[in-house]
């Protein structure tokens, strides 16, 4: 048996080519409709995926079940103007023909309703159904098949609530609702993303004594997969299925593999693959594509590629779906050159890249900070005549938003409708994420409100995005409130949810709570992945638990935890943030040793640590590497360079970089201006510092406590206490509350020069400067003075 990484994949055992009798998954809806061809109450059960002998299978609609009278009625309904249809006149002849046989009449009614549904005339189909139901003594002509078909028609027309209401009314009127009607309603709810409603219907049918069939179970497995149900719940459903004497088919197993995707359960997916052969089935193209997709989501591109090779060796040619999943796997792993080679390979095999191919590549380059390459992909896509879809627009919104180009971002949002698309749930989630990343909490709230006003119901990804958005805005309590709301709404957490909560905890340095959540995940909820451990590293770093952070790093280097590129890049970030130069360089060199491409975020971290340590030559080496390798420097890049020069003899270069940022059309942030202000203040150039301060306000950026503290500290250090106190009064007037550092700089100067009386006087009269200063703050300052002064 061949090995992939440290996994033993049974899929690599060469299988015999599929025989003609190999079960092939097909549309649930098609099978359900075909299964309703019988008009008797006791139908022959059809297994999903089994070959069907139904005469309409794979063919256009045929009215072979209609009598001549029924055909005449159908033709009249189809060709009469909608506003002139009189059902009493059209349908009555069916009932007045000489001695109509009930079975034949029932078959005609069913066939007419099905034909109208096939031609997308859902309103008319429902009208015929209701007409028959309301005729005295005719209700028994509506078989279980007719009920299931009308539910299916309403569901496909998007009228799921109407379908559910009809079933409740029929049940109240004494009709028996069978497994097929329930299954159609479950499928309808699932198609609209109303998964909790689908689960409720499934539970109700069992309470009512209606045993689910294979199609029902397969539908529910699909629902569980979309909901991200824990693997234990998915297995419990399969066990229930077997207990009820329903044997899984190939569609069942394929769906189970797909269920593994959301939580990156690649080990479980491989086990399901093995079960397929043990059950006597042969994997088909759907099986292989699903497995490729699981490995892609799990960021395991090598294993995904091995599945492709195995798939082709067993007689299945790769499709556009296969290659898109493979390209996604390499892009997720940051292996962009390999992803491009795959695109070339698929073209050589005669497979034309589609909008998903281009959008995945575009998103990958955007995330890596290679805007020029991203736009090259976008231009190639347009030149190939490939029309952008909503996924493309969402990627463009993300790119502009991540660069702080909010006007361009909202312009793309407006372009969506002009191009015949409509914003989807991902569009709204992307806007929420962008504003959250930029700590624009009012915009987050506004987008969420507009999203709901537009009719979008928050689902798991929305909740996950909101948790991340509010935590980035520093609203940890609000993030946790969203998490509780999600649970109250009956939405089960998945791997992404746990990672979003862990990221929120990490920002606050809550490492103990983070460890507890990871323990809960390992206890059967879902397998932690690289993002999980990445958040734990950040939690340790932000919680100043440097030794724990180093210990987790050693587990990664040793292989106890897989040294995934994401984790190595995180080690660069957290080590840089903690100003650990040796540890930062170790992680960076480990990335290079493994041949992993460093993204812009990683390179920015290297510039940051070299800048903090004043290793100017190394910082410039990284900057040259950024330019030479096609990366587009971000505002973070320039801010780190400004910081480096602000602490050096070449402090004026900080403003030069600021001017360059403005010239490139980028919008400097508070960090940019605060850094240049510090550069001038540190060197006693107060006139220039005040000029930058004025420019900052003119750019619509509100100075923060860091801005004002820089001035206060500088004036205090130069014994200019009148000016320092004027700054404090001004900042309070502007709505910015002083913090401990504001007053520390003044008290520390007095202490340094042994001026105890003046220090005491300052603290005693502090209420005259800051009316809101607390007694606790005064006590803290007096204690600080007592420690410093003899």
C-alpha positions, 0 to 999 in steps of 0.5 A: 500500500502506498503512503501519502505523508503519514497517512495510509490511504486505501484509495491508492489500492488499484480498484477494478474498473467500474462495471455497468452495474456500478451504482451512480448517484443522481439527482434526488429530485429526479429519483423522487419524481420517478418514484412517484410514477405509481398511483398505488399507496404501496410503491416499490421502493427505489434506492437512490443511485440505482438504475431505473427502468422508468420510461422517462428516465433521462428523457424529456417529459412524456405524457404516457400516463394520460388518457385522451381526456386527460391529454385534452385537459392538459393541452387546454390548461397549457395553451389558454391565457392565464387570466381566462382559465376557468378550472370548473369548465376545463376539469369538469369533463374529466369527472363527467365522462361515462363511468370514469374509473377512479384509478384512471382518474387519479392517474390523470390528475397526478400526470396533469399536476406533474406535467404543469410542474415540469413546465414550471407552472407551479401556480396552476399546478397548485390551483388544480390540486386545490380544485380537486381537493375542494370537490366533494367526494374527490379528495381520495383521488389525491394520492400520496404521490400527488401530495409529494409531487405538489410539495416538490413543485412548490419547493423547486419554485422557491415556495417552501413555506407554502409547501410546509403550510399545505402539508399542515393543512392536509394533515389537519384535513385527515390526509396521510402524509407519507415518507415521499412528501416529507422527503420532498419538504426536507429537500426543499428546505435544504435547497433554500439553506433552511437546514434547521427547518429540514431537521425539524421535519425529519424529527416530526416524521419520525415522531408521527411513525413515518419511517425514513427511506434511503432518499430521506436519509441521504437528504438528511446526511447532505443537510448535516454536512451543510450544517457542519454537524459534529462527526459523531452526529453524522455517524449516529444518523448512519447507525439509525439508518442501518437499524431501520434496515436501510442499506447505504448506497454509493450516494450515501458514502459520497455524501459522507465524504462531503460531510468531512469537508467543512471540518477538514476531517480527512482521516474520516474521509479516507475511512469512508472511502475504504468502507465503499469498497467493503460494501461492494461498491466502486468509487466513481468520479463523484467519490474522487472529486469529493475526496479531492475537495476534502484534502483541498479544504484541509490544505493537504495539496500533495494528498489531493494530487495523489487522489487525482493520480489514483482517479485517472489510473482507475479509468476516470478522467479529471474534470473541471471540478477536480482541477478546481479543487486541486488548484484551491488546495495549492492556493490555500497552502500558499503554493501559487506557482504550483497552482498555476502549473495545474492550470496549464496542465488542465488546459493541455488536457483540453479542460478550459478554465472557468470562472471558479479557476480564475477567481481561486487564483485571483484570490490566492495572489490577492491574499499573498499581497501580489496585486499585480499578478492578481490583476493579470489573472483577472485580465486573462479571465476577461480576455478568455471571455469568462464572465465574472460571477458573484465569487469574482466580485466578492474577491474584488471586494475583499482585495480593495477592502484589505488595502483600505480602498473603501471607495473602490470596494463599494464601487465593486458592490454597486457593479454587482447589480449592473452586471446582472448579479445579486449580492449573496451571503458571501458578499455581505460576509466579506463586507462584514469581515473587511470592516471588522478587520479595519475596526470599523464597528459602526460599519459592521453594525450597518452592514449587518442591518442592511443584510437582514433588511435585504432578506438574508438570514444569518447563517453559520458563516455570518455568525463566524464572520461577526464573531471575528469582526467584533473581536477585531474591533476590540468588542470581545463581549459583543463577539461572545454575544454573537456566539451565544445568539448563534447557539440560541438560533440552533446553529451548531458550531463547526471548526470555523466557529471554534477558530473564530472564537479562538481568534477572539480569545487570542486578541485578548490574550485569554490563553487559559480559555483557549486551551479549554476550547481546544480540549473540548474540540479534541473531545470529539467535536472536531479536529483542531487544525493549523488555524486552531494552533495559530490562534493559540500561539497568538493567545500565548503571545498576547498573554505574555506567556512567552515560555508557553509560546516557545514550547508550542513552537518546539512541538511544531518544529519537532513534528508533534504538531504538523509544521504546516506553513500557516503555523511557521508563518504564525511563529514568525508573526508572534515572535516578531510581535514579542520582539524575539529576534532569534526566534523570528529568524528561526521560523523565517529560515525554517520556511525558506528551508522547506521551500515555502513561499513567504507571503507579504504578511510574513515579510512585513513581520520580518521588516517589523522585527528588524526595524524594532531592533534597528537592523536597517540593512536586513530590513532593506534586504527584505524590502528588496525581496518584496519588490523583486518577487512581485509583492505589492507593499502594504500600508503595514510595510510602510508603517514598519519602515516609518517606525524604523527610521523614526527611531534612527538618526535618519528620522526625517525619512519617516515623513518621506515614506509617508509622502510616498504612501500618499503619492501611491493613492494609499490612505495612511492610518493613525499609526502612520501619522503617530509614527511621524509625529513621534519621529519629530517630537523625539528630536525636538522638532515640535513645529514639524510634529504639530504640522503632521498633527494638523495634517492628520486631522485634515485627513479625517483621522481622529487623533488617539491617546497615543498621539496626545501622549507623544506630545505630553511626554515630549513637553514634559521631558523638556520641562514645558509643563504648561504646554503639556497640561494644555495638551491634556486639556485639549485632548479631554475637550476633543473627547479623548480620555487620558490614560495612565501613560499620560500622567506617568510622563509628567510624574516620572519627570518630577521623580527623575529630578527629585522634585517631590513637592511639585509632583505632589502638587500636580497630583493633588490638583489633577482634578482641575485639569481632568474633572473625570480623574478617579481617586484610584488613578490619583492613588496609583500615581502617589504609589508610583511616586513613593517607589521612585522618590526617596 
